Amino acid sequence: MTCTSAGLPAPRILWSKKLDNGNRQLLSENATLTLISMRAEDSGIYVCEGNNPVGKDRKEVKLTVQGKQQLKRVLSFRFKQ
């Protein structure tokens, strides 16, 4: 999954997954999150967050793993300036 953003200075991108206890598990510190050999347990809410000194924004995507299909989503957002 890829998260794109725009802002000055360029935002730092983080991917995480929401856990059942409400916390988030950090998965990646770049714009692309690659999930390999996905299983049903990988289903859930994934969060792309971008931040810079001006502010931050985040978007969530629900990923459902079914069988052996490959799923790909592109998530993009812009920061308010």
Buried (B, 14 or more C-beta within 10 A) or exposed (E): BBBBBEBEEEBBBBBBBBEEEEEBEEBBEEBEBEBEEBEEEBBBEBBBBBBBEEEBBEBEBEBEBEEEEEEEEEBEBEBEE
